[in-house]
């Protein structure tokens, strides 16, 4: 990720991922993929904490993204490092499905007694490269947080973030690239060159992104 790959013009934020002529090293994060792409990311300065003081959060934005093998755009929250989960994926395209179609994943990750697990709701999107609205409404429910997901204003599903209440999260927009977004196993065919993955530049655009919260008086 590089700040030079992020731009803002006429209210539209653009993340650009560029295929490099040679890898610039190995990622320090698992699965330690060869770095064949330079891309961009934006993290919100203010954390999201669903608690008794602020029991509801509304998070949404309009996004247009290229999709395909090796392209992994996301609009999501994650527990402030090293606390993970929670994680909610409001927009996430991981390559394409088995029929070659784009599918947005609404994901909610949470801890269980044996580790981590998730709930997922899938929404096929015929034209993700034009602007659509992605939204989650979070609200406190005891020690848990309920999440209502919406696509273009239509309700999709409700998930539960078990044990999320009071846990700080960071809101992120980023564009990851390479074979890991196409379910290529580490060391498998295409791993060293991060294929399948596109040549040239790939774009992920956002506008009207915001989150609001309600205060309990």
Residue pairs with C-beta under 8 A, 6 or more apart in sequence:
1 38
1 39
1 40
1 41
1 174
2 38
2 39
2 40
3 40
4 40
5 15
5 16
5 17
5 18
5 38
5 39
5 40
6 13
6 14
6 15
6 16
6 40
6 41
6 42
7 13
7 14
7 16
8 14
11 207
11 208
12 205
12 206
12 207
13 42
13 173
13 205
13 206
13 207
13 209
14 203
14 204
14 205
14 206
15 39
15 40
15 41
15 42
15 73
15 173
15 174
15 175
15 203
15 204
15 205
15 206
16 39
16 40
16 175
16 201
16 202
16 203
17 37
17 38
17 39
17 40
17 71
17 175
17 177
17 201
17 202
17 203
17 204
18 37
18 38
18 39
18 200
18 201
18 202
19 36
19 37
19 177
19 197
19 198
19 199
19 200
19 201
20 35
20 36
20 37
20 38
23 34
23 35
23 36
23 194
24 35
24 38
25 34
25 35
26 32
26 33
26 34
26 35
27 33
27 34
27 35
31 180
31 186
32 186
33 178
33 179
33 180
33 186
33 191
33 194
34 178
34 191
34 192
34 193
34 194
36 177
36 178
36 193
36 194
36 197
37 177
37 178
37 194
37 197
39 174
39 175
39 176
39 177
40 174
40 175
41 172
41 173
41 174
41 175
42 172
42 173
42 174
43 170
43 171
43 172
44 170
44 171
44 172
44 211
47 80
47 168
47 169
47 170
48 57
48 59
48 77
48 138
48 168
48 169
48 170
48 171
48 211
48 213
49 166
49 167
49 168
49 169
50 56
50 57
50 138
50 139
50 140
50 145
50 164
50 165
50 166
51 140
51 165
51 166
52 140
52 216
53 215
53 216
54 213
54 214
54 215
54 216
55 139
55 140
55 214
55 216
56 137
56 138
56 139
56 140
56 213
56 214
57 137
57 138
57 139
57 211
57 212
57 213
58 135
58 136
58 137
58 138
58 211
58 212
58 213
59 77
59 90
59 135
59 136
59 137
59 138
59 171
59 210
59 211
60 90
60 133
60 134
60 135
60 136
60 150
60 208
60 209
60 210
60 211
61 75
61 90
61 91
61 133
61 134
61 135
61 173
61 206
61 207
61 208
61 209
61 210
62 131
62 132
62 133
62 134
62 206
62 207
62 208
62 209
63 73
63 75
63 91
63 131
63 132
63 134
63 204
63 205
63 206
64 128
64 129
64 130
64 131
64 132
64 204
64 205
65 71
65 73
65 91
65 93
65 128
65 129
65 175
65 203
65 204
65 205
66 73
66 128
66 129
66 198
66 202
66 203
66 204
67 73
67 93
67 95
67 96
67 102
67 128
67 129
68 95
68 96
68 102
68 198
69 95
69 96
69 181
69 182
69 196
69 197
69 198
70 95
70 177
70 178
70 179
70 181
70 182
70 194
70 195
70 196
70 197
70 198
71 93
71 95
71 175
71 177
71 181
71 197
71 198
71 202
72 92
72 93
72 94
72 95
72 175
72 176
72 177
72 178
72 180
72 181
73 91
73 92
73 93
73 174
73 175
73 176
73 204
74 89
74 91
74 92
74 93
74 172
74 173
74 174
74 175
74 176
75 89
75 90
75 91
75 92
75 134
75 172
75 173
75 206
75 209
76 87
76 88
76 89
76 90
76 91
76 92
76 171
76 172
77 86
77 87
77 88
77 90
77 169
77 170
77 171
77 172
78 84
78 85
78 86
78 87
78 169
78 170
78 172
79 85
79 86
79 87
79 167
79 168
79 169
79 170
80 168
80 169
80 170
83 167
83 168
84 109
84 116
85 109
85 110
85 111
85 116
85 161
85 164
86 108
86 109
86 110
86 145
86 161
86 164
86 167
86 169
87 107
87 108
87 109
87 118
88 107
88 108
88 109
88 136
88 138
88 147
88 159
88 161
88 169
89 105
89 106
89 107
89 108
90 106
90 134
90 135
90 136
90 149
91 104
91 134
92 104
92 105
92 106
92 107
93 102
93 103
93 104
93 105
93 125
93 128
94 105
94 181
94 182
94 183
95 181
95 182
95 183
95 196
96 102
96 103
97 103
97 124
101 124
101 126
102 124
102 125
102 126
102 128
103 122
103 123
103 124
103 125
104 122
104 123
104 124
104 125
104 128
104 134
104 151
105 120
105 121
105 122
106 120
106 121
106 122
106 123
106 136
106 149
106 156
106 157
106 159
107 118
107 119
107 120
108 118
108 119
108 120
108 147
108 159
108 160
108 161
109 116
109 117
109 118
110 116
110 117
110 118
110 160
110 161
110 162
110 163
110 164
111 162
111 163
112 162
119 157
119 159
119 160
121 149
121 156
121 157
121 159
123 151
123 156
125 132
125 151
131 205
131 207
132 151
132 152
133 150
133 151
133 152
133 153
134 150
134 151
135 149
135 150
135 151
136 147
136 148
136 149
136 150
137 147
137 148
137 150
138 145
138 146
138 147
138 161
139 145
139 146
139 148
140 165
141 160
142 165
143 162
143 163
143 165
144 160
144 161
144 162
144 163
144 164
144 165
145 160
145 161
145 164
145 165
146 158
146 159
146 160
146 161
147 158
147 159
147 160
147 161
148 155
148 157
148 158
149 155
149 156
149 157
149 158
149 159
150 156
171 211
173 204
173 206
173 209
175 202
175 204
177 194
177 197
177 198
177 202
178 194
178 197
179 188
179 190
179 191
179 193
179 194
179 195
179 196
179 197
180 194
181 197
182 190
182 196
182 197
184 190
184 191
184 195
184 196
185 191
190 196
